[in-house]
Amino acid sequence: MGESTGEILRFVPRFVNWLKHGFDVYTDQVITSTFGLVWLIKELQLCHITIDCILFDTDTPWSSFESEYWKVEGLETSDEIKNKILY
């Protein structure tokens, strides 16, 4: 998804568009900001697209398991969505 705001702003609409057109694509949430992950989840929900395409990942040594885990666990969303991403 990208680490910088510019990458996120380009990626989210493009990713959602790929899914709308039937592409079988996935993304992870590693090193992205929380706003990017929240925005992607909201866009997928607005388009009635499953969030099964978001994978939990870490990018050690550039990020840590704990920071990536708590980024997802700390989202203000349902446990169902968190569990779909984490597991």
C-alpha positions as CSV (number, residue, x, y, z in Angstrom):
1,M,0.0,0.0,0.0
2,G,2.9,2.3,0.6
3,E,4.6,4.2,3.3
4,S,4.1,7.7,2.2
5,T,0.9,9.7,2.0
6,G,1.3,10.2,-1.8
7,E,1.6,6.5,-2.4
8,I,-1.5,5.8,-0.3
9,L,-3.5,8.4,-2.1
10,R,-2.6,6.9,-5.4
11,F,-3.0,3.2,-4.3
12,V,-6.3,3.1,-2.6
13,P,-8.5,4.3,-5.5
14,R,-6.5,2.1,-7.9
15,F,-6.8,-1.0,-5.8
16,V,-10.5,-0.6,-5.3
17,N,-10.9,-0.1,-9.0
18,W,-9.0,-3.3,-9.8
19,L,-11.3,-5.2,-7.4
20,K,-14.4,-3.7,-9.0
21,H,-13.1,-4.9,-12.4
22,G,-12.7,-8.4,-11.1
23,F,-9.0,-8.6,-10.6
24,D,-7.8,-11.1,-8.0
25,V,-5.4,-8.9,-6.1
26,Y,-4.4,-8.6,-2.5
27,T,-2.5,-6.0,-0.4
28,D,-0.9,-6.0,3.0
29,Q,-1.0,-3.2,5.6
30,V,2.7,-3.2,6.4
31,I,4.4,0.1,7.1
32,T,1.4,2.0,5.9
33,S,-0.2,4.7,8.1
34,T,-3.3,4.0,10.0
35,F,-5.2,6.5,7.9
36,G,-4.4,4.5,4.7
37,L,-5.7,1.3,6.2
38,V,-8.9,3.0,7.6
39,W,-9.5,4.7,4.2
40,L,-9.1,1.4,2.3
41,I,-11.5,-0.5,4.6
42,K,-14.1,2.3,4.3
43,E,-13.8,2.4,0.5
44,L,-14.1,-1.4,0.2
45,Q,-17.2,-1.3,2.5
46,L,-18.8,1.5,0.4
47,C,-18.4,-0.6,-2.7
48,H,-19.6,-3.8,-1.0
49,I,-16.3,-5.5,-1.6
50,T,-15.0,-8.0,1.0
51,I,-12.0,-7.0,3.0
52,D,-10.5,-10.5,2.5
53,C,-8.1,-8.9,0.1
54,I,-6.2,-7.2,3.0
55,L,-3.5,-9.3,4.5
56,F,-1.7,-8.9,7.8
57,D,2.1,-8.7,7.3
58,T,5.2,-7.5,8.9
59,D,8.3,-6.3,7.0
60,T,11.0,-7.1,9.5
61,P,13.5,-5.6,10.0
62,W,11.9,-2.4,8.8
63,S,8.8,-2.8,11.0
64,S,8.0,-4.9,14.0
65,F,5.3,-7.5,14.6
66,E,4.0,-5.6,17.6
67,S,3.6,-2.3,15.8
68,E,1.9,-3.8,12.8
69,Y,-0.4,-6.0,15.0
70,W,-1.5,-3.0,17.2
71,K,-2.1,-0.9,14.1
72,V,-4.8,-3.4,13.1
73,E,-6.0,-4.2,16.6
74,G,-6.3,-0.5,17.5
75,L,-8.6,0.3,14.6
76,E,-12.0,1.7,15.6
77,T,-13.9,-1.0,13.7
78,S,-15.6,-4.3,14.4
79,D,-13.7,-7.3,15.7
80,E,-14.9,-9.2,12.6
81,I,-13.0,-6.9,10.3
82,K,-9.9,-7.0,12.6
83,N,-10.0,-10.8,12.6
84,K,-10.3,-11.0,8.9
85,I,-7.2,-8.9,8.5
86,L,-5.2,-10.6,11.3
87,Y,-6.2,-14.2,10.7
